Amino acid sequence: MMTTRADLLAARCRPRTAALDAGAAAQLQALLPDWTIDHGRLTRSFAFKNYHRTMAFVNALAYVSHTEDHHPEMTVTYNTCVVRYDTHSAHGLTDNDFICAAKADALYQQAAVPA
Ligand SMILES: C[C@H](O)[C@H](O)[C@H]1CNC2=NC(N)=NC(=O)C2=N1
């Protein structure tokens, strides 16, 4: 059972075919206050100082996506990256989406200079 942000950060994605029900998804979302559920997808917009920093984040998150085999949609502009997660194989949200969202937050917090 994942009840803290630290649980999400320590967890690894696993193949999932069953979506969480709305209550379970809301419980996990409460651990990630910067994320919303929009059109069934876990969504956050990240802001940066410039394109270089935006792309550094995009590449770092791509690496996490590779290691977790769980891939967000990323919409990139000069100074923003909107990240959207859902689980195609489950046709909805699974714990994998929340695990990766927590890891994206951690990458963003790791930036040497704040956005
Ligand atoms: C075989 C492999 O596990 C699947 O194609 C993975 C890859 N990345 C994925 N990413 C996302 N976001 N949802 C998935 O269901 C998914 N499935």
The ligand as an SDF file (V2000), in Angstrom:
LIG
                    3D

 17 18  0  0  0  0  0  0  0  0999 V2000
    5.2970   -3.4350  -23.3220 C   0  0  0  0  0  0  0  0  0  0  0  0
    5.3830   -2.1900  -22.4820 C   0  0  0  0  0  0  0  0  0  0  0  0
    5.3690   -2.5250  -21.1280 O   0  0  0  0  0  0  0  0  0  0  0  0
    4.2200   -1.2500  -22.7520 C   0  0  0  0  0  0  0  0  0  0  0  0
    4.1540   -0.8800  -24.1080 O   0  0  0  0  0  0  0  0  0  0  0  0
    4.2990   -0.0200  -21.8640 C   0  0  0  0  0  0  0  0  0  0  0  0
    5.2210    1.0280  -22.3930 C   0  0  0  0  0  0  0  0  0  0  0  0
    4.9250    2.3490  -21.8490 N   0  0  0  0  0  0  0  0  0  0  0  0
    3.7220    2.6750  -21.4110 C   0  0  0  0  0  0  0  0  0  0  0  0
    3.4760    3.9170  -21.0220 N   0  0  0  0  0  0  0  0  0  0  0  0
    2.2880    4.2880  -20.6040 C   0  0  0  0  0  0  0  0  0  0  0  0
    2.1080    5.5380  -20.2140 N   0  0  0  0  0  0  0  0  0  0  0  0
    1.2820    3.4020  -20.5310 N   0  0  0  0  0  0  0  0  0  0  0  0
    1.4420    2.1160  -20.8800 C   0  0  0  0  0  0  0  0  0  0  0  0
    0.4950    1.3300  -20.8000 O   0  0  0  0  0  0  0  0  0  0  0  0
    2.7120    1.6980  -21.3260 C   0  0  0  0  0  0  0  0  0  0  0  0
    2.9700    0.4490  -21.6420 N   0  0  0  0  0  0  0  0  0  0  0  0
  1  2  1  0
  2  3  1  0
  2  4  1  0
  4  5  1  0
  4  6  1  0
  6  7  1  0
  6 17  1  0
  7  8  1  0
  8  9  1  0
  9 10  2  0
  9 16  1  0
 10 11  1  0
 11 12  1  0
 11 13  2  0
 13 14  1  0
 14 15  2  0
 14 16  1  0
 16 17  2  0
M  END
$$$$
